[in-house]
């Protein structure tokens, strides 16, 4: 008899409840139906096929293009007690044969296979002889010929529907617009599949796009001021540039490695492995890096070159902040990015239809860069998702863009293009506008044109900004057949004739602030910092011993819950996010020993929880005063009183029922919702519990009840 999906989620993966819509997806697959799942990075896609594969008879076959990551995926499942393996080109004949025998004898829950292997008759024959629970097609957007990650091997995956019609299939991706979703359905024959579109918003990521001035120095200031010692990814367009930037960052005292398809396979594997296992490492990469990277604590993704499409930008920036903690997507963007990408597009081997679609994608990316309203709203709108209000967590929300009436400057810029014969690039046009009497201007007698010297009210950077925005808006296009010459588009005529006005964004020079932000996303007191570092050291040692990344043992969010609640028993440990029965059995005692070794550490609290104020709150609680009465008498907020109570319970100085006049029925209601709350890599969130209880109980009370559950202090304790 198979275990229920919920018991697998609880006992194996250590989460008390499903996120929306994981349960529906899991039930759909378990019942034998097909599914298409579009869920943002970090949203829990893998559970949608891993749990049904365990619950259904047979083995789940996962088709993944991520050969270099299969070992880590299998290692992570092994930590949970799941029987998983992989078949790919890294195995020798004997290793592959042993895994095939495990599949045939029913000893595997999950088997990862590269898509090209499915074309081999040997593999198809092996699958025909095996009991199969399901097929999971990961990174399903790779099937789209219009997508940024197209893999030709994915076009052959329709064979699954043809040869295994009784085996349910699930296709999963984090990035797909309407066109790509339709292509996934057509090519994978998923016409009858239930579609689950969760949404694209990643609210913890701050989106920022700045104008290029000195891109490497801008990147250095960004990392130095905001992400010192953080793990991050820097994307560049060319292989040569990745190596140059990585070397330069190392010269600036940072730990950086290059990654691109031109590197030796062994070097690529080593750099990827180091990035997954080491803290604070920066990978400087082309788009060859990143798909499927599960490292949860990537704090920033930076682009030194413009991505080719909004889909590519979303996919690449989505590799930051998988743990739900604040992360930054930063990009430096300039006119030459536009020229370079248009040149690559026009010289590509695609037919005219393909090029037209790619131009539309690039235009949408340029629009995102030049927008003056909320960037997140524009980004989500591209994927047909509406955000009702500006996000408050992008550069245009945090520092509203200043605009200016650029009608006259635009007419001058357009006229200069026309008067010089639509044969020259932006640098020469700016020289003419500024009246520079240089050799090239004299060679073509442009000092005699009516536009010579008429633009001295703006400087070089301001004119570059004008031309960049005019190209982005489609008033000018770059003719790559004419070596990057700027030419007028039909849409500019109304402006030239004086029939329309135009407003442009005013580029602001980046401030060279020397102020640094803390590299630690968790603000900890001294004693808590000691425990935090001790827990991280324990995790690192366990990970090194097994040759796996530290997050495979426990995520940061789980370690932070250990710091916050300091569980003393295995039962209390099971209440923490990310700890199931398997990991408890493997690591529970070792982490409990670390916690016990720091049990006498005391942190002075700068938020109102210092010893004196806690003592006063404790005295008033023992005098049977209510939270409201204590807040009124002491002149502090009720939330602060609740925080005092939570701290006192964590120190086992008072129990929940001693501190608060709360009935057992109310405790039961709150506990039920706390246990039902969905948790994941980012840890526990109280807002869904508050909303599920219709706001009847304050956040502070919910926090106290959870502390009581974790520390076993619901009933009386000996008051010290």
DOZAMI-584116 format. One record per residue (C-alpha): residue number from 0; chain; x, y, z. Coordinates in steps of 0.05 Angstrom, whole numbers. Last residue first. Example, Ala and Ser with C-alpha at 12.3 -4.5 7.8 and 13.67 -1.06 7.14 Angstrom:
<rs>
 pos unit     c1     c2     c3
   1    A    273    -21    143
   0    A    246    -90    156
</rs>
This chain:
<rs>
 pos unit     c1     c2     c3
 719    A    258    628    746
 718    A    186    606    734
 717    A    182    530    731
 716    A    142    515    669
 715    A     67    509    661
 714    A     32    489    597
 713    A     46    510    525
 712    A    122    510    534
 711    A    143    452    488
 710    A    197    495    455
 709    A    172    489    384
 708    A     98    488    401
 707    A    105    545    451
 706    A    145    585    399
 705    A     88    574    350
 704    A     36    597    400
 703    A     78    660    415
 702    A     84    678    341
 701    A      9    671    331
 700    A     -2    716    392
 699    A     44    769    363
 698    A      9    766    295
 697    A    -57    784    327
 696    A   -114    733    329
 695    A   -181    743    295
 694    A   -149    766    230
 693    A   -193    720    188
 692    A   -158    658    215
 691    A   -134    640    145
 690    A   -109    712    138
 689    A    -66    708    200
 688    A    -40    639    180
 687    A    -23    664    110
 686    A     14    724    141
 685    A     55    683    190
 684    A    110    659    142
 683    A    158    602    159
 682    A    222    589    121
 681    A    247    613     53
 680    A    263    544     28
 679    A    192    520     38
 678    A    133    526     85
 677    A     59    520     74
 676    A     18    531    136
 675    A    -24    471    157
 674    A     14    462    222
 673    A      5    535    239
 672    A    -68    531    221
 671    A    -80    471    267
 670    A    -39    504    322
 669    A    -83    567    319
 668    A   -148    527    326
 667    A   -119    484    381
 666    A    -94    544    421
 665    A   -162    576    414
 664    A   -195    513    441
 663    A   -144    509    497
 662    A   -166    577    520
 661    A   -120    638    522
 660    A   -107    683    582
 659    A    -34    694    566
 658    A     32    688    604
 657    A     19    626    646
 656    A    -17    590    589
 655    A     42    604    542
 654    A     95    582    591
 653    A    146    625    627
 652    A    221    625    638
 651    A    235    572    586
 650    A    287    618    551
 649    A    246    610    486
 648    A    184    624    528
 647    A    215    689    555
 646    A    233    709    484
 645    A    163    696    459
 644    A    134    735    517
 643    A    179    795    503
 642    A    159    792    430
 641    A     86    794    452
 640    A    100    855    494
 639    A    134    888    434
 638    A     73    873    392
 637    A     29    907    445
 636    A     69    970    435
 635    A    107   1004    492
 634    A     86   1057    543
 633    A     98   1012    603
 632    A     29   1018    634
 631    A     -8   1016    567
 630    A     33    958    538
 629    A     25    919    603
 628    A    -50    930    605
 627    A    -59    909    532
 626    A    -17    846    542
 625    A    -59    828    602
 624    A    -36    833    675
 623    A    -36    768    714
 622    A     16    792    766
 621    A     61    738    734
 620    A     55    777    669
 619    A     74    842    704
 618    A    136    810    734
 617    A    156    780    666
 616    A    149    847    631
 615    A    194    879    683
 614    A    245    824    677
 613    A    245    829    601
 612    A    257    904    607
 611    A    317    893    652
 610    A    348    836    613
 609    A    346    869    544
 608    A    287    851    498
 607    A    271    921    473
 606    A    300    916    404
 605    A    373    921    423
 604    A    375    851    453
 603    A    435    831    495
 602    A    445    759    473
 601    A    455    703    524
 600    A    496    641    510
 599    A    483    586    562
 598    A    450    538    512
 597    A    508    543    463
 596    A    533    472    471
 595    A    461    450    473
 594    A    449    478    403
 593    A    511    443    376
 592    A    489    378    408
 591    A    420    386    377
 590    A    453    394    309
 589    A    490    328    316
 588    A    429    292    345
 587    A    383    311    289
 586    A    429    296    231
 585    A    412    229    199
 584    A    349    210    238
 583    A    321    281    233
 582    A    339    283    159
 581    A    297    221    146
 580    A    240    241    191
 579    A    230    309    159
 578    A    264    375    174
 577    A    253    431    123
 576    A    215    479    168
 575    A    221    464    241
 574    A    167    423    277
 573    A    209    360    271
 572    A    263    392    314
 571    A    215    398    372
 570    A    204    323    371
 569    A    279    312    366
 568    A    287    350    431
 567    A    320    414    455
 566    A    297    462    401
 565    A    335    529    400
 564    A    275    570    374
 563    A    309    628    337
 562    A    376    595    323
 561    A    345    529    301
 560    A    296    570    258
 559    A    357    603    227
 558    A    387    536    210
 557    A    323    517    174
 556    A    322    582    134
 555    A    395    571    115
 554    A    376    507     80
 553    A    395    440    110
 552    A    439    382     87
 551    A    431    395     13
 550    A    444    468     27
 549    A    516    450     45
 548    A    532    425    -25
 547    A    550    350    -28
 546    A    616    312    -21
 545    A    593    270     37
 544    A    646    291     88
 543    A    645    361     59
 542    A    570    367     71
 541    A    575    343    143
 540    A    631    391    156
 539    A    594    449    124
 538    A    531    434    164
 537    A    569    434    230
 536    A    604    499    210
 535    A    538    531    192
 534    A    509    510    260
 533    A    570    539    296
 532    A    564    604    255
 531    A    491    612    274
 530    A    505    594    347
 529    A    558    648    352
 528    A    514    697    314
 527    A    458    683    364
 526    A    506    702    420
 525    A    525    767    386
 524    A    456    789    364
 523    A    434    771    294
 522    A    409    810    234
 521    A    398    757    180
 520    A    414    778    108
 519    A    488    779    125
 518    A    529    821     76
 517    A    512    885    114
 516    A    506    945     69
 515    A    566    987     55
 514    A    570   1062     49
 513    A    623   1087      1
 512    A    571   1116    -45
 511    A    592   1132   -116
 510    A    524   1157   -139
 509    A    506   1133   -209
 508    A    497   1190   -257
 507    A    424   1203   -272
 506    A    394   1192   -340
 505    A    334   1236   -353
 504    A    278   1195   -382
 503    A    248   1221   -448
 502    A    185   1259   -464
 501    A    164   1269   -537
 500    A    120   1320   -573
 499    A     79   1307   -635
 498    A     58   1346   -698
 497    A    122   1385   -705
 496    A    138   1356   -773
 495    A    200   1320   -746
 494    A    158   1291   -690
 493    A    103   1267   -737
 492    A    156   1236   -783
 491    A    191   1193   -731
 490    A    145   1132   -741
 489    A    172   1120   -812
 488    A    239   1100   -784
 487    A    302   1141   -793
 486    A    369   1107   -802
 485    A    429   1099   -756
 484    A    491   1067   -787
 483    A    516   1004   -752
 482    A    562    980   -807
 481    A    514    993   -865
 480    A    488    921   -867
 479    A    477    928   -791
 478    A    426    984   -802
 477    A    408   1008   -732
 476    A    337   1035   -727
 475    A    311   1103   -707
 474    A    241   1122   -682
 473    A    233   1052   -654
 472    A    226   1068   -580
 471    A    292   1034   -562
 470    A    327   1070   -619
 469    A    301   1137   -595
 468    A    321   1119   -524
 467    A    392   1104   -543
 466    A    397   1166   -586
 465    A    375   1211   -529
 464    A    420   1176   -478
 463    A    480   1183   -526
 462    A    463   1257   -531
 461    A    464   1263   -455
 460    A    530   1226   -450
 459    A    563   1272   -501
 458    A    539   1336   -469
 457    A    475   1374   -482
 456    A    464   1449   -496
 455    A    518   1444   -550
 454    A    468   1412   -599
 453    A    466   1460   -658
 452    A    541   1452   -674
 451    A    532   1425   -744
 450    A    458   1411   -757
 449    A    453   1457   -817
 448    A    508   1418   -852
 447    A    574   1453   -872
 446    A    615   1423   -815
 445    A    592   1357   -846
 444    A    642   1364   -902
 443    A    650   1287   -905
 442    A    725   1290   -893
 441    A    717   1351   -849
 440    A    673   1313   -799
 439    A    721   1254   -802
 438    A    782   1298   -789
 437    A    753   1335   -729
 436    A    716   1402   -724
 435    A    671   1382   -666
 434    A    607   1422   -671
 433    A    570   1386   -615
 432    A    516   1361   -662
 431    A    568   1338   -713
 430    A    608   1300   -660
 429    A    543   1269   -635
 428    A    528   1243   -705
 427    A    598   1214   -710
 426    A    591   1175   -645
 425    A    521   1151   -662
 424    A    537   1115   -726
 423    A    536   1143   -797
 422    A    502   1132   -864
 421    A    433   1164   -856
 420    A    454   1219   -905
 419    A    486   1268   -857
 418    A    426   1314   -860
 417    A    377   1257   -842
 416    A    414   1232   -780
 415    A    426   1304   -758
 414    A    352   1319   -767
 413    A    333   1261   -721
 412    A    379   1286   -666
 411    A    357   1358   -674
 410    A    284   1338   -673
 409    A    297   1296   -611
 408    A    330   1354   -575
 407    A    270   1398   -590
 406    A    220   1346   -566
 405    A    259   1324   -505
 404    A    210   1349   -452
 403    A    242   1319   -390
 402    A    232   1258   -345
 401    A    257   1244   -275
 400    A    252   1171   -256
 399    A    223   1154   -188
 398    A    277   1128   -140
 397    A    248   1069   -101
 396    A    193   1055   -152
 395    A    238   1063   -213
 394    A    293   1024   -180
 393    A    250    964   -162
 392    A    219    943    -96
 391    A    158    988    -86
 390    A    117    941   -128
 389    A     72    990   -164
 388    A     -1    969   -153
 387    A    -49    921   -188
 386    A      5    873   -213
 385    A    -23    843   -278
 384    A      2    778   -309
 383    A      3    769   -385
 382    A     77    746   -385
 381    A     99    814   -412
 380    A     53    846   -360
 379    A     97    814   -306
 378    A    159    851   -330
 377    A    122    917   -339
 376    A     92    913   -269
 375    A    160    895   -241
 374    A    193    954   -275
 373    A    146   1005   -243
 372    A    141   1067   -287
 371    A    195   1103   -327
 370    A    208   1046   -376
 369    A    274   1049   -415
 368    A    302    981   -396
 367    A    235    944   -400
 366    A    223    975   -469
 365    A    291    951   -492
 364    A    272    880   -471
 363    A    206    886   -510
 362    A    244    911   -571
 361    A    291    851   -565
 360    A    231    803   -564
 359    A    200    837   -624
 358    A    266    834   -662
 357    A    271    759   -646
 356    A    201    748   -675
 355    A    220    785   -739
 354    A    286    746   -743
 353    A    249    679   -740
 352    A    202    701   -796
 351    A    260    726   -838
 350    A    297    660   -833
 349    A    349    646   -780
 348    A    424    641   -796
 347    A    443    700   -752
 346    A    475    763   -781
 345    A    414    807   -767
 344    A    407    782   -695
 343    A    480    789   -677
 342    A    482    860   -705
 341    A    418    878   -667
 340    A    449    850   -604
 339    A    513    891   -612
 338    A    478    956   -631
 337    A    431    952   -572
 336    A    486    935   -523
 335    A    527    993   -553
 334    A    474   1042   -530
 333    A    480   1024   -457
 332    A    457    978   -401
 331    A    485    961   -332
 330    A    442    909   -298
 329    A    426    890   -226
 328    A    378    836   -202
 327    A    383    839   -126
 326    A    364    791    -71
 325    A    323    794     -7
 324    A    308    726     25
 323    A    259    677     -8
 322    A    310    621     -8
 321    A    312    621    -84
 320    A    340    692    -79
 319    A    376    698   -145
 318    A    369    648   -202
 317    A    307    686   -224
 316    A    352    740   -254
 315    A    372    690   -309
 314    A    302    665   -325
 313    A    271    734   -323
 312    A    325    765   -368
 311    A    321    707   -417
 310    A    245    713   -421
 309    A    251    789   -429
 308    A    295    777   -490
 307    A    366    781   -516
 306    A    398    798   -449
 305    A    435    864   -447
 304    A    508    860   -425
 303    A    541    870   -358
 302    A    484    833   -324
 301    A    486    822   -249
 300    A    450    767   -209
 299    A    452    777   -134
 298    A    443    741    -68
 297    A    451    669    -91
 296    A    430    634    -26
 295    A    386    577    -52
 294    A    436    541    -97
 293    A    389    499   -140
 292    A    422    513   -208
 291    A    373    483   -258
 290    A    393    530   -314
 289    A    450    573   -290
 288    A    508    574   -339
 287    A    511    571   -415
 286    A    481    641   -414
 285    A    552    667   -409
 284    A    585    667   -342
 283    A    622    703   -286
 282    A    610    660   -224
 281    A    620    694   -157
 280    A    637    653    -95
 279    A    613    677    -26
 278    A    603    608      5
 277    A    630    545    -28
 276    A    592    482    -48
 275    A    549    502   -107
 274    A    599    551   -137
 273    A    656    501   -127
 272    A    617    447   -164
 271    A    602    494   -222
 270    A    675    513   -227
 269    A    697    440   -225
 268    A    646    418   -276
 267    A    666    474   -323
 266    A    739    457   -315
 265    A    725    383   -330
 264    A    685    402   -392
 263    A    742    445   -418
 262    A    720    517   -427
 261    A    687    539   -491
 260    A    617    530   -463
 259    A    626    586   -412
 258    A    642    594   -339
 257    A    691    642   -306
 256    A    710    641   -232
 255    A    708    696   -179
 254    A    732    704   -107
 253    A    741    778    -97
 252    A    804    818    -80
 251    A    802    868   -137
 250    A    850    825   -177
 249    A    799    769   -170
 248    A    747    815   -199
 247    A    793    829   -259
 246    A    805    755   -273
 245    A    730    742   -272
 244    A    717    802   -316
 243    A    769    781   -368
 242    A    746    709   -368
 241    A    673    727   -377
 240    A    691    778   -430
 239    A    725    727   -474
 238    A    665    681   -472
 237    A    619    736   -497
 236    A    552    763   -474
 235    A    566    772   -400
 234    A    527    749   -340
 233    A    551    759   -268
 232    A    525    708   -217
 231    A    528    717   -142
 230    A    547    688    -75
 229    A    556    741    -21
 228    A    622    761     11
 227    A    608    836      0
 226    A    540    843    -31
 225    A    516    915    -23
 224    A    574    964    -24
 223    A    630    921    -53
 222    A    584    884   -101
 221    A    552    947   -130
 220    A    618    986   -128
 219    A    653    930   -167
 218    A    596    926   -218
 217    A    599   1002   -230
 216    A    675    997   -238
 215    A    666    942   -289
 214    A    611    979   -327
 213    A    645   1047   -332
 212    A    586   1091   -351
 211    A    531   1043   -369
 210    A    461   1066   -351
 209    A    428   1031   -292
 208    A    376    976   -288
 207    A    351    953   -220
 206    A    303    897   -202
 205    A    297    880   -128
 204    A    281    806   -119
 203    A    240    786    -58
 202    A    175    798    -95
 201    A    188    742   -146
 200    A    124    749   -189
 199    A    115    700   -246
 198    A     48    667   -232
 197    A     22    598   -214
 196    A     -2    573   -282
 195    A    -27    502   -273
 194    A    -51    470   -337
 193    A    -88    404   -337
 192    A    -64    362   -396
 191    A   -111    341   -452
 190    A    -72    376   -507
 189    A     -5    353   -478
 188    A     23    326   -544
 187    A     95    346   -526
 186    A    103    389   -589
 185    A     34    420   -587
 184    A     28    434   -512
 183    A    100    460   -507
 182    A     87    505   -567
 181    A     25    534   -535
 180    A     64    549   -472
 179    A    119    583   -514
 178    A     69    629   -549
 177    A     34    647   -483
 176    A    100    665   -448
 175    A    142    612   -415
 174    A    192    614   -359
 173    A    192    572   -295
 172    A    181    506   -330
 171    A    149    438   -319
 170    A    119    385   -364
 169    A     82    328   -329
 168    A     67    261   -361
 167    A     22    203   -339
 166    A     40    134   -365
 165    A    -16     99   -404
 164    A      4    128   -472
 163    A     76    102   -467
 162    A    100     94   -540
 161    A     64    153   -573
 160    A     59    201   -513
 159    A    133    190   -497
 158    A    154    196   -570
 157    A    131    268   -567
 156    A    198    278   -534
 155    A    235    283   -600
 154    A    232    359   -604
 153    A    268    361   -537
 152    A    332    337   -570
 151    A    334    403   -609
 150    A    346    442   -545
 149    A    321    515   -545
 148    A    342    556   -485
 147    A    323    626   -508
 146    A    256    605   -535
 145    A    230    612   -606
 144    A    246    539   -623
 143    A    207    520   -560
 142    A    223    451   -533
 141    A    271    480   -482
 140    A    210    512   -448
 139    A    200    444   -416
 138    A    255    456   -365
 137    A    237    388   -334
 136    A    196    335   -370
 135    A    170    289   -316
 134    A    148    220   -340
 133    A    106    178   -292
 132    A    103    116   -247
 131    A    137     68   -295
 130    A    142     -7   -287
 129    A    200    -28   -331
 128    A    205    -71   -394
 127    A    183    -15   -441
 126    A    232     32   -406
 125    A    291    -13   -422
 124    A    268    -20   -495
 123    A    265     56   -501
 122    A    335     62   -471
 121    A    365     10   -518
 120    A    330     41   -578
 119    A    367    106   -565
 118    A    326    169   -576
 117    A    311    174   -501
 116    A    385    184   -488
 115    A    383    252   -522
 114    A    334    277   -470
 113    A    382    265   -411
 112    A    354    216   -360
 111    A    340    223   -285
 110    A    312    162   -250
 109    A    265    167   -190
 108    A    235    116   -141
 107    A    286     61   -157
 106    A    292    -11   -134
 105    A    237    -39   -180
 104    A    280    -97   -207
 103    A    283    -67   -278
 102    A    304      1   -252
 101    A    359    -28   -207
 100    A    383    -70   -267
  99    A    388     -7   -309
  98    A    428     26   -254
  97    A    478    -32   -253
  96    A    484    -30   -330
  95    A    499     45   -329
  94    A    555     35   -279
  93    A    584    -23   -320
  92    A    582     17   -386
  91    A    615     79   -358
  90    A    574    137   -331
  89    A    584    210   -351
  88    A    541    202   -413
  87    A    476    199   -375
  86    A    432    153   -333
  85    A    412    178   -264
  84    A    395    152   -194
  83    A    343    159   -140
  82    A    318    119    -80
  81    A    291    172    -33
  80    A    319    172     38
  79    A    317    247     44
  78    A    393    254     39
  77    A    388    209    -23
  76    A    343    261    -55
  75    A    397    314    -48
  74    A    450    267    -76
  73    A    406    252   -137
  72    A    398    326   -152
  71    A    472    338   -141
  70    A    491    281   -189
  69    A    441    306   -241
  68    A    471    376   -242
  67    A    522    368   -299
  66    A    471    330   -341
  65    A    421    387   -337
  64    A    379    374   -399
  63    A    327    337   -357
  62    A    278    282   -370
  61    A    255    254   -303
  60    A    230    182   -303
  59    A    187    164   -242
  58    A    195     92   -221
  57    A    139     42   -207
  56    A     77     43   -164
  55    A     53    113   -149
  54    A     68    150    -83
  53    A    143    159    -94
  52    A    136    184   -165
  51    A     75    226   -143
  50    A    120    260    -90
  49    A    178    274   -138
  48    A    133    302   -193
  47    A    103    363   -160
  46    A    158    365   -108
  45    A    205    388   -164
  44    A    164    450   -179
  43    A    171    480   -109
  42    A    164    555   -121
  41    A    238    569   -119
  40    A    239    591   -192
  39    A    169    612   -213
  38    A    116    559   -231
  37    A     88    538   -298
  36    A     62    468   -293
  35    A     32    427   -350
  34    A     -3    365   -326
  33    A    -23    295   -351
  32    A    -73    251   -313
  31    A    -59    185   -278
  30    A    -94    197   -211
  29    A    -26    206   -178
  28    A    -10    260   -230
  27    A    -73    301   -217
  26    A    -65    292   -141
  25    A      6    319   -144
  24    A    -16    379   -187
  23    A    -74    394   -141
  22    A    -30    389    -79
  21    A     23    434   -109
  20    A    -25    491   -125
  19    A    -15    526    -76
  18    A     38    506    -27
  17    A     31    438      6
  16    A     32    428     81
  15    A     76    408    140
  14    A    143    406    104
  13    A    197    356    124
  12    A    211    326     56
  11    A    205    252     75
  10    A    158    252    134
   9    A    113    311    120
   8    A    111    312     44
   7    A    108    236     41
   6    A     52    237     92
   5    A     15    288     50
   4    A     21    247    -14
   3    A     -6    185     20
   2    A     38    124     27
   1    A     29     67    -21
   0    A      0      0      0
</rs>
